[in-house]
């Protein structure tokens, strides 16, 4: 057999094996229902496009935070086994920057989006939109960004100006 024919057989065998493997399914998981897909198929833009109906304030958010977030993020978001969520104002230019929701994140709508998608860690998607608005308000409050009694909703959340918003450069391409 020539080297050329041997190479051809190896290529055909590899393609055939790849196709066979692609057809074999491990049989894991199950197909999502339309309702399950709708629960995670959303996009929230920085300008608030995509925010759902609902509302909350920091007073309500404190209780929800204490029940669902305190164990991982500590009292008032200042410590715990996971990321610190509050504080760090003015630290980004220093030798030990503390990147928190209040010191680093450019858009308040991102807080809502992240909470809705990923928190609480052990049961993401378990909080209602009102609960998420309330926890978002609480995190903004403990970061001295809004007043404790300010209501956060789809109209007011995009208007919140985060302290670090103007320090992000969008569309920058290195030369």
N, C-alpha and C positions, 0 to 999 in steps of 0.2 A: 504494500500500500504506500502510495506516495505521501509525502509530508503534507501536500496540499489537501489530499482527500482526508487524511487523519484530522487536520485542522477543521475541515468542513464538518466532519462527524462530531467533533467536540462541540462546535458552535451549535449545531442542530440539537444535540443532546442537552446542552445548557438551556437553549430556548424552550425545548419541550419540558424539561424539568421545571423551569420557571413558570410556564403556563400551568402545569399540573399543580404546583404549589399554590398558585393564585386561585385556583378553583376550589381548593380544600379550605374549608372554614373550620376554625377550632370550636365552633358552636357556642361561643361565649356571648353573654348579654342578650338583650331582647330589643326589638324595634320600639322606638319611642312612639307614644300616641301623639295625636295633634295637640292635646292639652299639655302634655309633658314638654313637647318641643316649644310651644308658645311661652312656657314659663322661663325658658332660657334663651329664646331667640329674640333678643332686643338689643338695641344700640342706643346709648344715651350720649349725645354730643355735648361739647363744652357749653354751647349756647342754650342747652336745656331741651333741645329737640329730642323726643323720645321719652321724656320723663312722664311717668304715669300720674293719674289722679291720686290725691292723698295729701296729708299735711301732718305736721308734728312740731313740737317745741322742745327746748332743752329740759324743761321740768319733767315732762313725760319721758323724754329720752334718757334721763338719768336712771330711772327705774329699769327700763329695758336694757340699758348698758350694764347695770349692776347684775342683772339676771343672766345676760348672755355673753358679756364681753370681759367683765372684771377679772375672771380667773386667768385669762391669757394676757390682758393688757394693763392690769393693775388699776388702782383707784384713780379716777379722773384721767385715765390714759397715760399715766406717768411711769409705768413700770409693769413688770410681770415677766412671764416666761417668753412672751412674744414682743413684737415691735412696740416701741414707745409711740404714742399717738399725739401727745401734746407737749408743748414747750419747744425749746430750740430756736426761738425767735432771735434773729441777729447772729446766729452761730454759723451760718453756712459759709461765710468768708473766713472764718477762723480756723485754727489748727485741728479742732475736733468738731466738725459740723454734726448737728443732730437733725436728721431729716425726718420730720414728723408731718402729719396732716397739716398742721398750722404753719410750719416753717418752710415746707418744701413744695407741697402739691400746688399746681397752678390753677386748678378749677374746682369749685365746690361741688359741681355736678359729678365729678369723678368719685367723690366720697360715696354718694348715693349709689352710683353704678357698681363700685367695688363691693359695698356692703350687700347689695342685692344679689350679686353673682357669687360671692365667696364666703359670706359670713352668716351666722356664726360658723366657725370652722367645722364643728362636728355635725351641723345640720344646715348647710347653705340652702337658701330659698325658703326657710321656715318662717321668716319674719314677714309681716304684712307690709304693704307700701307705707301705711301710716307709721308703723314701727320704724321702718328704715328712715323716713323723713325725721322722726323724733330723734333717733340715734345720731343722724347727720347733724341735726341742730345741736345736740349735746356736744358733739365733737367740735363743732364750730364755736360753741360757747366756751368750752374749757380751753380753747386756744385764743380766747379774747377777740374773736372775729365778729360775733353777733351777741346781742343781748339775750339773757336767759329766757325772756318771754317772747322773743321774736318767733313768728310762725314761719316755718319753711314749707314750701310747696313747689309745684312745677313752675309757678310764675316767679316766686321770690328767690329760689335757690340759684338760678343762673345769674342773678344780679349781685350775688355776694362776691366781693372782690377779695381774692386770696392774697395774703401778704407777699408771696413770691411770684405772682403771676407775671409781672413785667421782666423777670430775670430769665425767662425762657426765650430762646431764639428759635423761631420756627422757620423751616425751609433752608437752614444753613447747610451749605455744601462745602467741605474743605477743598482748597485748591490743590 
